[in-house]
Amino acid sequence: MAKLGGSLAGSRELTAWLAALDRFGGPLILVPGGGPFAETVRAMQAKIRCDDAAAHHMALLAMEQYGIALAALWPRLRGAATPAAVRHALRRNEVACWMPAPMVLDSDLPKSWEVTSDTLSAWLARKFGAKKLLLIKSVDTGSKLHIGVSELVNTRMVDPLFPQYAAKSGAEIFIAGPGWLASAASLLAQGQVPGTRVRVA
């Protein structure tokens, strides 16, 4: 499973990451981030003054907008809003692009800005029993082989709820920025995951 940061929207790295992910031969679920789509929701919430529950719903739809845009760039990517739709896409050797609103709104996840696409990807990893989760970011974490999840929270690379859901996910978690892009395609083609390993305990 991979989460593709919304901050990569419009960047030079975006198409390169999509091409690298396309080299992965196994089943793959892609979680789109919110990025500028979600930032528009934040701005409009301040103007309209709707509550966080409404903004949360709109932010989920913002992730779906990014997913629709990504699918237009990546022919193998198929939108999937339910577990059945995700599994159907994987059976067809497609990459399932998770459209989160239906599943998340029907869950007990907090309906607030504290829940970002990072936490949602960890929550989904548990739902599908994903063995590995890759968080793709627009910035690097440095040259470390491992990084503690608390450090990611402190530097605001993930939201404060992420450690809780990451620990529950049961997945090995990796985080990768632009520095990993040169080797990403080769690693993914070999079934390996690019990125720095995240220590969740």
C-alpha positions in Angstrom: 0.0 0.0 0.0 1.2 3.5 -0.8 0.0 7.0 0.2 0.9 9.6 -2.4 1.2 13.1 -0.8 -1.1 15.8 -2.1 1.8 18.2 -1.9 3.3 16.5 -4.9 0.3 17.7 -7.1 1.7 19.8 -9.9 5.4 18.9 -9.0 8.0 17.5 -11.3 8.3 14.5 -9.2 4.7 13.4 -9.5 4.8 11.6 -12.8 8.1 10.0 -11.9 6.6 8.6 -8.7 3.6 7.2 -10.7 6.0 5.6 -13.2 8.0 4.1 -10.3 4.9 2.7 -8.6 3.8 1.2 -11.9 6.9 -1.0 -11.8 5.6 -2.8 -8.7 4.3 -6.2 -9.7 2.3 -7.1 -6.7 -1.2 -5.9 -5.6 -1.2 -2.2 -4.8 -3.7 0.1 -3.1 -2.9 3.9 -3.5 -4.2 6.4 -1.0 -4.3 9.9 -2.5 -3.4 12.8 -0.2 -5.3 16.0 0.2 -2.7 18.6 -0.6 -3.9 21.8 -2.2 -7.4 20.3 -2.7 -7.7 20.0 1.1 -6.2 23.4 1.7 -9.0 24.9 -0.4 -11.4 23.2 2.1 -9.6 24.8 5.0 -9.8 28.2 3.4 -13.5 27.9 2.6 -14.3 26.6 6.1 -12.9 29.8 7.6 -15.1 31.8 5.2 -18.3 29.8 5.5 -17.7 28.9 9.1 -19.0 25.3 8.8 -18.2 22.8 11.5 -15.3 20.4 11.5 -17.5 17.4 10.7 -18.6 19.1 7.4 -15.0 20.1 6.7 -13.8 16.6 7.3 -16.3 15.3 4.8 -15.2 17.9 2.2 -11.5 17.0 2.9 -12.3 13.4 2.1 -13.8 14.5 -1.2 -10.7 16.6 -1.8 -8.7 13.4 -1.6 -11.0 11.8 -4.1 -10.5 14.8 -6.4 -6.7 14.2 -6.3 -7.4 10.5 -6.9 -9.4 11.3 -10.0 -6.6 13.5 -11.3 -4.0 10.8 -10.7 -6.2 8.2 -12.5 -6.1 10.5 -15.6 -2.3 10.3 -15.5 -1.9 6.6 -14.7 -4.0 4.2 -16.9 -3.8 1.2 -14.4 -5.3 3.3 -11.6 -8.9 2.6 -10.8 -11.1 4.4 -8.3 -12.4 2.2 -5.6 -14.7 3.3 -2.8 -15.6 0.0 -1.1 -13.7 -3.1 0.0 -15.3 -5.1 -2.7 -14.3 -2.5 -5.3 -10.7 -2.5 -4.1 -10.5 -6.3 -4.3 -12.1 -6.3 -7.7 -9.5 -3.8 -9.0 -6.7 -5.9 -7.6 -8.0 -9.1 -9.1 -7.9 -7.3 -12.5 -4.2 -6.4 -11.9 -5.2 -2.8 -11.6 -4.0 -0.4 -8.9 -6.8 0.5 -6.6 -7.1 4.2 -5.9 -9.0 4.4 -2.7 -11.9 6.9 -2.6 -12.2 7.3 1.1 -15.5 9.1 1.8 -17.9 6.1 2.1 -15.7 3.9 4.3 -14.4 6.7 6.5 -17.8 8.4 7.1 -19.2 5.0 8.1 -16.3 4.4 10.6 -15.7 5.6 14.2 -12.7 7.7 13.1 -12.7 11.3 14.5 -14.3 13.8 12.2 -11.7 16.5 12.5 -8.6 17.9 10.9 -6.5 15.7 13.2 -7.2 12.9 10.8 -5.1 13.3 7.7 -4.5 11.0 4.7 -1.4 9.5 6.6 -3.6 8.3 9.5 -6.2 7.1 7.0 -3.6 5.1 5.1 -2.6 3.3 8.3 -6.2 2.7 9.2 -6.8 1.2 5.7 -3.6 -0.9 5.9 -5.1 -2.6 8.9 -8.5 -3.1 7.1 -6.8 -4.9 4.3 -4.0 -6.6 6.2 -1.3 -4.8 4.2 2.2 -6.0 5.0 3.9 -2.7 4.0 2.9 0.9 3.8 4.9 3.5 2.0 4.3 7.2 2.7 5.5 9.3 -0.3 6.3 12.9 0.7 7.5 16.0 -1.1 10.4 16.5 1.4 13.1 14.1 2.7 13.7 12.8 6.2 17.5 12.7 5.7 19.8 9.8 5.2 18.8 7.7 8.2 18.0 4.0 7.7 15.4 4.3 10.5 13.3 7.1 12.0 11.1 7.2 15.0 7.4 8.0 14.5 7.6 10.6 17.2 10.2 12.5 15.3 7.9 12.6 12.3 5.1 14.0 14.5 7.4 16.6 16.0 8.5 17.8 12.5 4.9 17.7 11.4 5.5 15.2 8.6 2.6 13.1 9.9 -0.4 14.0 12.1 -0.5 13.4 15.8 -2.9 10.5 15.5 -0.7 8.6 13.1 1.4 6.8 15.7 -1.7 5.2 17.2 -3.0 3.9 13.9 0.4 3.0 12.6 0.9 0.7 15.6 -2.4 -0.9 15.1 -1.9 -1.4 11.3 0.5 -4.3 11.7 2.3 -3.1 8.6 6.0 -2.2 8.1 6.0 1.5 7.4 8.4 3.4 5.2 8.6 7.1 4.3 10.2 8.4 1.1 10.9 11.9 -0.3 12.6 13.1 -3.5 16.0 11.6 -2.4 14.5 8.1 -2.9 13.1 8.8 -6.4 16.2 7.8 -8.3 16.2 4.3 -6.9 12.5 3.9 -6.4 11.6 2.3 -9.8 14.3 -0.3 -9.5 13.5 -1.2 -5.9 9.8 -1.5 -6.6 10.4 -3.7 -9.7 12.2 -6.1 -7.4 9.3 -6.1 -4.9 11.2 -3.9 -2.4 10.0 -0.7 -0.8 12.0 2.6 -1.1 12.2 4.8 1.9 13.4 5.1 5.5 11.9 2.6 7.8 9.6 4.1 10.5 9.8 2.8 14.0 6.3 2.8 15.5 7.1 1.4 18.9 
